[in-house]
Amino acid sequence: MDGGPVLLPVETAVAREAVAERMLISAARAETLKLANQRTAAEPHAPVLIRGAELFDLVAALPVADPALDLRTPLKGPFRAEDIDWPEQARAALEFARIAGILPAFLVDPADAGEAQPVVATDLAAWADSAALRIATRARLPVSASEDAQIVAFRSADDLREHVALVIGEQRSDVAPLVRLHSECLTGDILGSLKCDCGPQLDAALHAMAHEAGRGSWGVLLYLRQEGRGIGLVNKLRAYRLQDQGFDTVDANRRLGLPDEARDFPVAARMLELLGVRAIRLMTNNPAKVAALETSGIAVAERVPHQLPDNPHNTRYLATKRDRSGHLLI
């Protein structure tokens, strides 16, 4: 990392002989491990630098990084926290790990790690710059909810994710469309998972927009490539495993050392801007979505409640969204 030490991601390291005196992890993970002298995890995604009584090799580092190994692998403590002289680079490293969908844990200045690839912390700014997003193509796409639909694909030179919008009905400049921000959920949208409400929410939103189109209005579904609230598919499945052990959604993410909310809502605002939409009726129970869009220049004329019945498998998940993530009941 430019201006900081060499960092080796624990999860994806191929240099199996690498060893280091220190590791970089997040404050949430440090709190979970009850590390001596850890900083308070008031900011769960803040970086924490730790030193162990013995060198960290990858075998020893993995249990520190992965909560699935907590109970079956003794940790080689004691550990102590150290001051970080390169905080900007440390924060960037944790964010790069989240974007890559890997565990936020690194060996610091490891020996025998192979050739390092320079990375600049300011590269994150390019990744987060929604202004770089452009419309790549569009096409007519009749769907089961409505035969009168068009799909629009968006792409950025700095981001391999390809977001899409589904426009249902005839676009009108004089009518605020019904809009739904839907973050990708492979398990719910495609496989029919009962652990969340994503699939039913997606289906209900499309049918609501088709109904609006039948009344002379229109709708826009923004399908955002932000699996697992921005932590990636593999880490989402790791969180599922922790939920099976009794942790709720928020605590499972924090045990992984990851944020419980890492979605990029400004990218949705940019998609609407490119579609020529400045005012919307937003289907959501999440006030954070409303605030994020309004901060990015999109007027939310109305918040339209979007709630479906629970089932025995997602009751706790929905309660956590309400009680810990600020989602509204109606």
Phi and psi in degrees as a GROMACS rama.xvg file:
@    title "Ramachandran Plot"
@    xaxis  label "Phi"
@    yaxis  label "Psi"
@TYPE xy
-57.7626  124.521  ASP-2
83.9219  -1.40298  GLY-3
-134.126  -169.71  GLY-4
-78.7852  174.662  PRO-5
-76.2093  131.058  VAL-6
-120.483  131.837  LEU-7
-116.599  114.281  LEU-8
-60.3995  126.677  PRO-9
-64.2444  -41.2049  VAL-10
-70.3268  -36.7595  GLU-11
-107.666  7.80054  THR-12
-64.1963  134.121  ALA-13
-103.802  -12.4614  VAL-14
-83.6799  88.1089  ALA-15
-68.3378  -17.785  ARG-16
-90.2793  -0.0104461  GLU-17
-63.013  139.756  ALA-18
-139.68  153.048  VAL-19
-150.743  156.564  ALA-20
-81.6981  -24.0287  GLU-21
-132.303  159.234  ARG-22
-130.303  150.314  MET-23
-109.716  123.297  LEU-24
-135.78  179.398  ILE-25
-92.581  160.39  SER-26
-62.0072  -36.2478  ALA-27
-63.9682  -40.2975  ALA-28
-69.4742  -38.3497  ARG-29
-61.8865  -40.4647  ALA-30
-65.8805  -42.4115  GLU-31
-58.2778  -41.2733  THR-32
-80.3742  -5.08874  LEU-33
53.2746  47.6564  LYS-34
-71.0771  140.998  LEU-35
-61.4381  137.389  ALA-36
61.8026  21.326  ASN-37
-67.4449  152.7  GLN-38
-74.5952  153.4  ARG-39
-61.5763  144.967  THR-40
-93.3626  39.2073  ALA-41
-61.4778  -29.871  ALA-42
-115.625  91.7863  GLU-43
-58.2721  -29.2645  PRO-44
-94.8499  9.79311  HIS-45
-69.8799  148.861  ALA-46
-79.4105  145.343  PRO-47
-131.479  129.924  VAL-48
-102.054  124.458  LEU-49
-123.526  150.67  ILE-50
-123.553  137.678  ARG-51
-103.1  168.637  GLY-52
-68.6771  -25.3113  ALA-53
-124.087  165.181  GLU-54
-63.6486  146.722  LEU-55
-89.5734  115.899  PHE-56
-99.7829  179.811  ASP-57
-67.531  -30.3252  LEU-58
-65.2987  -41.4087  VAL-59
-76.948  -29.2287  ALA-60
-77.3269  -31.0971  ALA-61
-60.5596  -43.2721  LEU-62
-64.113  -28.4059  PRO-63
-67.7949  -35.4864  VAL-64
-83.6365  -36.1814  ALA-65
-114.935  115.129  ASP-66
-66.1408  -17.1255  PRO-67
-64.5923  -19.9952  ALA-68
-100.354  1.08467  LEU-69
-54.3381  -47.3242  ASP-70
-85.3496  -22.7591  LEU-71
-106.422  -1.17499  ARG-72
-127.964  113.713  THR-73
-62.6236  134.136  PRO-74
-82.6614  138.687  LEU-75
-90.6431  70.8557  LYS-76
-87.3352  -169.292  GLY-77
-74.8145  160.576  PRO-78
-115.407  155.553  PHE-79
-139.307  147.978  ARG-80
-86.2386  146.59  ALA-81
-125.826  156.632  GLU-82
-65.5587  146.349  ASP-83
-105.269  118.431  ILE-84
-85.9549  -2.99281  ASP-85
-133.27  59.42  TRP-86
-62.0317  -37.7  PRO-87
-63.4548  -43.6599  GLU-88
-68.191  -35.8407  GLN-89
-65.2864  -43.7979  ALA-90
-63.5786  -41.5386  ARG-91
-62.6632  -39.111  ALA-92
-61.813  -44.2349  ALA-93
-63.4705  -37.8404  LEU-94
-70.8095  -38.8192  GLU-95
-60.1575  -39.3271  PHE-96
-63.1397  -43.716  ALA-97
-61.5113  -45.4755  ARG-98
-60.7291  -38.5891  ILE-99
-76.2757  -11.5245  ALA-100
76.8751  26.3286  GLY-101
-114.524  168.641  ILE-102
-66.8162  137.03  LEU-103
-81.0474  76.078  PRO-104
-149.624  133.226  ALA-105
-136.641  142.848  PHE-106
-77.214  138.068  LEU-107
-104.839  125.165  VAL-108
48.9901  54.6709  ASP-109
-72.8697  148.657  PRO-110
-85.9661  149.781  ALA-111
58.8725  37.7561  ASP-112
-97.238  -4.59252  ALA-113
88.1423  -169.744  GLY-114
-76.9757  133.22  GLU-115
-88.1361  146.66  ALA-116
-104.767  119.035  GLN-117
-61.4768  135.655  PRO-118
-132.22  139.34  VAL-119
-107.929  131.715  VAL-120
-57.5729  -32.5649  ALA-121
-69.1056  -10.4025  THR-122
-59.3122  -25.3306  ASP-123
-62.277  -32.6279  LEU-124
-62.2771  -39.5407  ALA-125
-65.4216  -39.5377  ALA-126
-63.4248  -39.3964  TRP-127
-86.2489  -1.15872  ALA-128
-81.7642  95.8065  ASP-129
-68.3192  -16.8492  SER-130
-64.0165  -19.6809  ALA-131
-77.2882  -10.3524  ALA-132
-69.62  139.602  LEU-133
-136.985  156.937  ARG-134
-76.0182  124.103  ILE-135
-89.5139  -43.042  ALA-136
-167.414  168.589  THR-137
-148.674  156.483  ARG-138
-158.588  156.005  ALA-139
-69.0094  136.85  ARG-140
-144.497  88.5958  LEU-141
-63.6271  133.522  PRO-142
-124.106  169.619  VAL-143
-62.2834  -31.7813  SER-144
-75.129  -30.7665  ALA-145
-159.982  130.27  SER-146
-77.8818  -16.5026  GLU-147
-97.8162  75.7518  ASP-148
-139.344  152.219  ALA-149
-132.844  135.435  GLN-150
-102.604  138.37  ILE-151
-125.164  125.619  VAL-152
-102.985  139.958  ALA-153
-120.78  143.313  PHE-154
-146.869  148.904  ARG-155
-125.862  143.577  SER-156
-64.4177  -22.139  ALA-157
-101.99  8.00647  ASP-158
-147.921  121.355  ASP-159
-77.5223  -11.5041  LEU-160
-71.8582  139.089  ARG-161
-115.283  102.481  GLU-162
-81.6852  154.514  HIS-163
-134.932  155.921  VAL-164
-122.817  139.594  ALA-165
-111.016  114.137  LEU-166
-96.7747  120.356  VAL-167
-111.129  124.872  ILE-168
90.0566  -179.556  GLY-169
-84.5976  124.462  GLU-170
-65.4152  131.349  GLN-171
-129.493  136.735  ARG-172
-81.1426  -16.7002  SER-173
-96.1234  0.519414  ASP-174
-129.915  127.726  VAL-175
-71.9043  122.177  ALA-176
-74.2255  157.952  PRO-177
-79.9003  122.606  LEU-178
-123.539  139.824  VAL-179
-127.253  126.541  ARG-180
-91.113  115.591  LEU-181
-122.965  115.443  HIS-182
-83.7109  137.129  SER-183
-48.0648  134.957  GLU-184
-144.4  93.5848  CYS-185
-56.4635  -45.6676  LEU-186
-66.4077  -39.5038  THR-187
-86.2187  -45.0206  GLY-188
-72.5897  -38.3847  ASP-189
-103.192  -45.1257  ILE-190
-93.2381  -6.36402  LEU-191
74.9917  31.626  GLY-192
-56.9604  140.658  SER-193
-96.0475  -0.834531  LEU-194
-75.5355  -17.0718  LYS-195
-134.578  -177.111  CYS-196
-114.577  17.5687  ASP-197
-64.502  -48.5431  CYS-198
-59.5314  -52.7388  GLY-199
-60.9943  -36.0135  PRO-200
-63.6755  -42.3217  GLN-201
-61.6676  -48.6281  LEU-202
-63.2387  -43.4535  ASP-203
-66.1164  -36.6832  ALA-204
-64.5877  -44.0225  ALA-205
-62.3065  -41.3502  LEU-206
-70.2703  -34.257  HIS-207
-64.6385  -39.4494  ALA-208
-68.1864  -38.2519  MET-209
-62.7976  -37.687  ALA-210
-63.8174  -41.9782  HIS-211
-61.6221  -41.8427  GLU-212
-63.1157  -35.6858  ALA-213
-66.9568  -18.3634  GLY-214
-100.273  10.321  ARG-215
93.1217  -0.0823312  GLY-216
-97.7609  -157.079  SER-217
-161.27  172.862  TRP-218
-146.109  161.331  GLY-219
-137.34  121.019  VAL-220
-99.491  120.76  LEU-221
-98.3779  113.93  LEU-222
-101.009  107.232  TYR-223
-99.9913  131.412  LEU-224
-81.1885  73.4479  ARG-225
-137.398  64.4445  GLN-226
-57.8665  140.531  GLU-227
63.5771  38.6063  GLY-228
57.4087  30.6807  ARG-229
97.1563  3.46945  GLY-230
-100.68  -5.84837  ILE-231
94.6748  159.921  GLY-232
-64.9966  -48.5406  LEU-233
-62.2904  -44.5245  VAL-234
-67.9179  -31.7879  ASN-235
-63.2095  -41.7158  LYS-236
-68.1357  -33.3473  LEU-237
-62.3595  -40.4605  ARG-238
-64.7956  -37.5573  ALA-239
-58.4305  -42.4468  TYR-240
-62.7516  -39.5711  ARG-241
-68.3598  -35.9804  LEU-242
-61.961  -34.2887  GLN-243
-66.6792  -19.4268  ASP-244
-88.7414  -2.13296  GLN-245
114.617  -4.41878  GLY-246
-83.2687  144.973  PHE-247
-81.4446  179.811  ASP-248
-58.8819  -45.6088  THR-249
-65.0695  -49.0723  VAL-250
-67.9033  -33.5425  ASP-251
-62.8231  -45.1928  ALA-252
-61.6081  -40.4389  ASN-253
-70.8499  -32.5913  ARG-254
-63.3923  -29.417  ARG-255
-78.1611  -8.54472  LEU-256
80.9284  21.5904  GLY-257
-117.387  156.44  LEU-258
-67.0433  149.806  PRO-259
-84.7765  -7.47127  ASP-260
-147.634  111.75  GLU-261
-134.914  23.8853  ALA-262
-77.5747  152.89  ARG-263
-104.532  91.0729  ASP-264
-76.4416  -27.8563  PHE-265
-56.5484  -28.1336  PRO-266
-65.7231  -32.0353  VAL-267
-67.4557  -39.542  ALA-268
-62.2241  -39.9731  ALA-269
-65.2995  -38.3908  ARG-270
-61.9847  -43.8518  MET-271
-63.9443  -41.3144  LEU-272
-59.2948  -43.8021  GLU-273
-66.3853  -26.3439  LEU-274
-82.8131  -4.40727  LEU-275
80.9382  23.6443  GLY-276
-105.777  124.353  VAL-277
-117.08  -18.734  ARG-278
-134.539  138.012  ALA-279
-140.934  163.541  ILE-280
-106.93  117.459  ARG-281
-102.305  123.372  LEU-282
-83.2367  107.538  MET-283
-169.055  155.359  THR-284
-110.241  7.28748  ASN-285
-106.046  105.414  ASN-286
-59.9782  -25.5233  PRO-287
-63.9671  -33.6781  ALA-288
-65.8984  -43.1706  LYS-289
-59.9265  -49.0041  VAL-290
-62.5983  -42.1858  ALA-291
-64.8925  -42.3295  ALA-292
-67.7127  -42.1772  LEU-293
-65.3906  -37.8832  GLU-294
-62.7999  -30.3522  THR-295
-90.1992  7.45277  SER-296
97.7695  7.85328  GLY-297
-99.2523  124.308  ILE-298
-81.3731  123.643  ALA-299
-97.7077  99.07  VAL-300
-70.5832  -27.6993  ALA-301
-156.89  138.509  GLU-302
-97.0137  118.191  ARG-303
-98.6755  115.763  VAL-304
-56.0211  144.006  PRO-305
-142.109  87.1951  HIS-306
-133.485  137.02  GLN-307
-121.272  160.829  LEU-308
-62.2803  149.085  PRO-309
-84.1676  176.432  ASP-310
-137.276  170.38  ASN-311
-59.1899  -20.5807  PRO-312
-91.2821  -19.6869  HIS-313
-119.535  8.71672  ASN-314
-58.5516  -45.2871  THR-315
-68.849  -37.7122  ARG-316
-59.1927  -46.4226  TYR-317
-67.8439  -36.4487  LEU-318
-65.2665  -37.6501  ALA-319
-65.5747  -40.8533  THR-320
-59.8006  -39.0918  LYS-321
-72.9463  -48.601  ARG-322
-84.4202  -28.8689  ASP-323
-117.448  -18.9191  ARG-324
-111.908  2.22465  SER-325
79.6812  15.8222  GLY-326
-72.8466  146.471  HIS-327
-87.6154  156.046  LEU-328
-74.4078  -32.5303  LEU-329
